[in-house]
Amino acid sequence: MSFEIAKIIVVCLIVFLGFTAFTGAPYVPSMKKELRQAFKKLYPLKKKDFLVDLGSGDGVVLKIASEFGASGLGVELNPLLALISKIRLRKHPNLSIKNGNLFKLDFPKETTVVYIFGDSRDILDIVIHVQNQANKLGKKLFLISNAFMIPGYEPVNQHRSYFLYEIKPVIS
Ligand SMILES: C[S@@+](CC[C@H](N)C(=O)[O-])C[C@H]1O[C@@H](n2cnc3c(N)ncnc32)[C@H](O)[C@@H]1O
């Protein structure tokens, strides 16, 4: 392999994996087997559910959610990951991906559950966004957090590295 090609590959990898390193959680996909367990034991996902994945990576969370009959929307900042997940989910009309910033996403009114696999830096900002959306929609949203507990919030359920929270609307 020539030096030039190696340089291009390294730059592509940096763009692919490091795109959000300075803006939010880096790309690390959730594990399929653990997701299936979480959607059975932590929050039994049903056909009536609509899941919003904040920072949807390669779309694996939505793909597994669809095995349970649920619908969903993912928002992903990295354009390459957004494209890959759109291709991956193209045969699922009940799933969609938006390329953009999760903090600018208005949740669809049918949203019942939100999934995050963020990092400790921005988890509280994400929860504030989910709280604002629950207030706007005027209904309770379930929030599944992979790997991180939310400081100041008590989980209503826990399974392995997954924590379940209820975000109730606050009427001001
Ligand atoms: C740890 S990965 C999780 C991916 C997927 N949710 C999963 O569990 O497999 C976090 C993802 O969030 C994306 N991300 C980080 N900050 C974001 C932001 N402000 N808006 C949208 N996506 C963001 C990253 O690009 C990355 O793909």
The ligand as an SDF file (V2000), in Angstrom:
LIG
                    3D

 27 29  0  0  0  0  0  0  0  0999 V2000
  -21.9830    5.8900   21.7840 C   0  0  0  0  0  0  0  0  0  0  0  0
  -22.6370    6.1530   20.1490 S   0  0  0  0  0  0  0  0  0  0  0  0
  -24.2010    5.3150   20.2790 C   0  0  0  0  0  0  0  0  0  0  0  0
  -24.8020    4.9420   18.9470 C   0  0  0  0  0  0  0  0  0  0  0  0
  -26.1400    4.1980   19.0680 C   0  0  0  0  0  0  0  0  0  0  0  0
  -27.1160    4.9610   19.8000 N   0  0  0  0  0  0  0  0  0  0  0  0
  -25.9270    2.8700   19.7430 C   0  0  0  0  0  0  0  0  0  0  0  0
  -26.2550    2.7790   20.9270 O   0  0  0  0  0  0  0  0  0  0  0  0
  -25.4260    1.9410   19.0910 O   0  0  0  0  0  0  0  0  0  0  0  0
  -23.1010    7.8870   20.2640 C   0  0  0  0  0  0  0  0  0  0  0  0
  -23.5010    8.4880   18.9350 C   0  0  0  0  0  0  0  0  0  0  0  0
  -23.9950    9.7890   19.1640 O   0  0  0  0  0  0  0  0  0  0  0  0
  -23.6080   10.6190   18.0880 C   0  0  0  0  0  0  0  0  0  0  0  0
  -23.6820   12.0150   18.5800 N   0  0  0  0  0  0  0  0  0  0  0  0
  -22.8560   12.6350   19.4670 C   0  0  0  0  0  0  0  0  0  0  0  0
  -23.2710   13.9040   19.6860 N   0  0  0  0  0  0  0  0  0  0  0  0
  -24.3930   14.0890   18.9380 C   0  0  0  0  0  0  0  0  0  0  0  0
  -25.2820   15.1780   18.7390 C   0  0  0  0  0  0  0  0  0  0  0  0
  -25.1250   16.3500   19.3710 N   0  0  0  0  0  0  0  0  0  0  0  0
  -26.3420   15.0100   17.9010 N   0  0  0  0  0  0  0  0  0  0  0  0
  -26.5330   13.8190   17.2560 C   0  0  0  0  0  0  0  0  0  0  0  0
  -25.7120   12.7510   17.3860 N   0  0  0  0  0  0  0  0  0  0  0  0
  -24.6610   12.8690   18.2230 C   0  0  0  0  0  0  0  0  0  0  0  0
  -22.2090   10.1370   17.7530 C   0  0  0  0  0  0  0  0  0  0  0  0
  -21.8400   10.4800   16.4260 O   0  0  0  0  0  0  0  0  0  0  0  0
  -22.3510    8.6310   17.9540 C   0  0  0  0  0  0  0  0  0  0  0  0
  -22.6940    7.9780   16.7500 O   0  0  0  0  0  0  0  0  0  0  0  0
  1  2  1  0
  2  3  1  0
  2 10  1  0
  3  4  1  0
  4  5  1  0
  5  6  1  0
  5  7  1  0
  7  8  2  0
  7  9  1  0
 10 11  1  0
 11 12  1  0
 11 26  1  0
 12 13  1  0
 13 14  1  0
 13 24  1  0
 14 15  1  0
 14 23  1  0
 15 16  2  0
 16 17  1  0
 17 18  1  0
 17 23  2  0
 18 19  1  0
 18 20  2  0
 20 21  1  0
 21 22  2  0
 22 23  1  0
 24 25  1  0
 24 26  1  0
 26 27  1  0
M  CHG  2   2   1   9  -1
M  END
$$$$
